[in-house]
């Protein structure tokens, strides 16, 4: 994860703190409470030293819309409008094109790229957006992005990114009706 990222709670995150509507597990809720909008990932990690899965929890909260990174690429990804309205990762495509199943999966993959690479995620985001809306297209985009990450960053970052993406894809595949 990009350790310079600064996360803030979204409206959904603040609502969860007050209502416990989503009944987050205690450790996940603790991480949500620690997110303050001013501390970067390193500073938050220091505060949450007793939680070994801390970065994974941050990613889960971000991908589920409880927190948002303060980054231009994140704002572009979420298509935050001038009123600051959060469109969310699982929304259907604006133009109505593409299967909504693949739109949601593609959005999670784009979120993962931004969480991993920060503002350096633009090329990965473009590859995911251009990928065909089927399993093979998304698999190819993951492979291309991981190769690119290996060149731009290092093999460890590329491997972590690829593993996270494959988890998203396999989870989606298990929960998708067999008609696809």
C-alpha positions as CSV (number, residue, x, y, z in Angstrom):
1,X,0.0,0.0,0.0
2,X,1.2,3.5,-0.7
3,X,2.2,4.7,2.8
4,X,1.8,8.4,1.9
5,X,-2.0,8.1,1.4
6,X,-4.1,10.0,3.8
7,X,-7.6,8.6,4.4
8,X,-10.7,10.3,5.6
9,X,-14.0,8.7,6.6
10,X,-16.8,9.0,4.1
11,X,-20.4,9.8,4.9
12,X,-20.9,6.0,5.0
13,X,-18.0,5.7,7.5
14,X,-19.2,8.4,9.8
15,X,-22.7,6.9,9.7
16,X,-21.2,3.5,10.6
17,X,-19.4,4.9,13.6
18,X,-22.6,6.4,14.9
19,X,-25.0,3.7,14.0
20,X,-23.1,0.4,13.8
21,X,-25.5,-0.5,10.9
22,X,-23.0,-2.7,9.1
23,X,-21.8,-4.4,12.3
24,X,-18.1,-4.3,11.4
25,X,-15.9,-6.6,13.4
26,X,-14.2,-4.9,16.3
27,X,-10.7,-4.6,14.7
28,X,-12.1,-3.2,11.5
29,X,-14.2,-0.8,13.4
30,X,-11.1,0.2,15.4
31,X,-9.2,1.0,12.2
32,X,-12.2,3.0,11.0
33,X,-12.2,5.1,14.2
34,X,-8.4,5.7,13.8
35,X,-8.9,7.2,10.4
36,X,-8.8,11.0,11.0
37,X,-8.2,12.7,7.6
38,X,-4.8,14.0,8.6
39,X,-2.6,11.0,9.4
40,X,-1.0,9.0,6.5
41,X,-0.8,5.2,6.4
42,X,2.5,5.1,8.3
43,X,1.2,7.3,11.1
44,X,-2.0,5.2,11.3
45,X,0.1,2.0,11.4
46,X,2.0,3.3,14.4
47,X,-1.3,4.0,16.2
48,X,-2.6,0.6,15.3
49,X,0.5,-1.4,16.0
50,X,-1.5,-4.1,17.8
51,X,-3.5,-4.9,14.7
52,X,-1.3,-7.0,12.3
53,X,-3.7,-6.9,9.4
54,X,-3.9,-3.2,9.6
55,X,-3.2,-2.4,5.9
56,X,-5.6,-5.1,4.7
57,X,-8.3,-3.6,7.0
58,X,-7.6,-0.1,5.5
59,X,-8.0,-1.6,2.0
60,X,-11.2,-3.3,2.9
61,X,-12.7,-0.1,4.4
62,X,-11.7,1.8,1.3
63,X,-13.0,-0.7,-1.2
64,X,-16.3,-0.9,0.8
65,X,-16.7,2.9,0.7
66,X,-16.2,3.6,4.5
67,X,-13.0,5.7,3.9
68,X,-11.6,7.5,0.9
69,X,-8.0,8.6,0.1
70,X,-7.2,12.2,-0.3
71,X,-5.6,11.9,-3.7
72,X,-6.5,13.4,-7.1
73,X,-6.5,10.0,-8.7
74,X,-8.9,8.7,-6.1
75,X,-11.3,11.6,-6.7
76,X,-11.2,11.0,-10.4
77,X,-11.8,7.2,-9.9
78,X,-14.8,7.8,-7.7
79,X,-16.1,10.6,-10.0
80,X,-16.7,12.9,-7.2
81,X,-18.9,15.7,-8.6
82,X,-18.6,19.4,-7.7
83,X,-21.0,18.9,-4.7
84,X,-18.7,16.3,-3.3
85,X,-21.2,13.5,-3.8
86,X,-19.6,10.0,-3.6
87,X,-20.7,7.8,-6.5
88,X,-19.3,4.6,-5.0
89,X,-17.3,1.8,-6.4
90,X,-20.2,-0.5,-7.2
91,X,-22.3,1.9,-9.2
92,X,-23.3,0.9,-12.7
93,X,-21.5,2.5,-15.6
94,X,-22.7,6.0,-16.4
95,X,-23.4,5.3,-20.1
96,X,-25.2,2.1,-19.5
97,X,-22.6,0.1,-21.5
98,X,-21.1,-3.1,-20.2
99,X,-22.3,-5.7,-17.8
100,X,-22.9,-4.3,-14.3
101,X,-21.2,-7.5,-12.9
102,X,-18.0,-6.6,-14.7
103,X,-18.4,-2.9,-13.9
104,X,-18.3,-3.6,-10.2
105,X,-15.3,-6.0,-10.5
106,X,-13.4,-3.5,-12.7
107,X,-14.1,-0.8,-10.1
108,X,-12.6,-2.9,-7.3
109,X,-9.6,-3.6,-9.4
110,X,-9.1,0.1,-10.1
111,X,-9.5,0.8,-6.4
112,X,-6.8,-1.8,-5.7
113,X,-4.4,-0.1,-8.2
114,X,-5.0,3.3,-6.6
115,X,-4.5,1.9,-3.1
116,X,-1.3,0.2,-4.2
117,X,0.3,2.8,-6.4
118,X,-1.3,6.1,-5.3
119,X,-1.1,8.8,-8.0
120,X,1.1,6.5,-10.0
121,X,-1.9,4.3,-10.8
122,X,-3.0,6.1,-13.9
123,X,-1.6,3.6,-16.4
124,X,-3.1,0.7,-14.5
125,X,-6.4,2.5,-14.3
126,X,-6.3,3.0,-18.1
127,X,-5.6,-0.7,-18.7
128,X,-8.5,-1.7,-16.5
129,X,-10.9,0.7,-18.2
130,X,-9.9,-0.4,-21.7
131,X,-10.2,-4.1,-20.8
132,X,-13.0,-6.0,-22.4
133,X,-16.0,-6.7,-20.1
134,X,-15.4,-10.4,-19.6
135,X,-13.3,-12.7,-17.4
136,X,-10.5,-13.0,-20.0
137,X,-10.3,-9.2,-20.5
138,X,-9.9,-8.6,-16.8
139,X,-7.4,-11.4,-16.4
140,X,-5.3,-9.9,-19.2
141,X,-5.5,-6.5,-17.6
142,X,-4.3,-7.8,-14.3
143,X,-1.3,-9.5,-16.0
144,X,-0.4,-6.4,-17.9
145,X,-0.7,-4.2,-14.9
146,X,1.5,-6.5,-12.8
147,X,4.2,-6.6,-15.4
148,X,4.1,-2.8,-15.6
149,X,4.3,-2.6,-11.7
150,X,7.4,-4.9,-11.8
151,X,9.1,-2.5,-14.2
152,X,8.0,0.8,-12.5
153,X,8.2,-0.3,-8.8
154,X,9.7,-3.7,-7.8
155,X,8.8,-7.4,-8.0
156,X,7.4,-7.5,-4.5
157,X,5.0,-4.6,-5.1
158,X,4.0,-6.2,-8.4
159,X,3.4,-9.6,-6.7
160,X,1.3,-8.1,-3.9
161,X,-0.8,-6.2,-6.4
162,X,-1.4,-9.2,-8.6
163,X,-2.3,-11.3,-5.5
164,X,-4.9,-8.8,-4.4
165,X,-6.4,-8.5,-7.9
166,X,-6.6,-12.3,-8.3
167,X,-8.4,-12.5,-4.9
168,X,-11.0,-10.0,-6.1
169,X,-11.4,-11.9,-9.4
170,X,-11.7,-15.3,-7.7
171,X,-14.2,-14.0,-5.1
172,X,-16.3,-12.4,-7.9
173,X,-16.2,-15.6,-9.9
174,X,-17.4,-17.7,-6.9
175,X,-20.3,-15.3,-6.2
176,X,-21.3,-14.8,-9.9
177,X,-24.2,-16.9,-11.3
178,X,-23.1,-19.6,-13.7
179,X,-24.8,-17.9,-16.6
180,X,-21.7,-15.7,-17.1
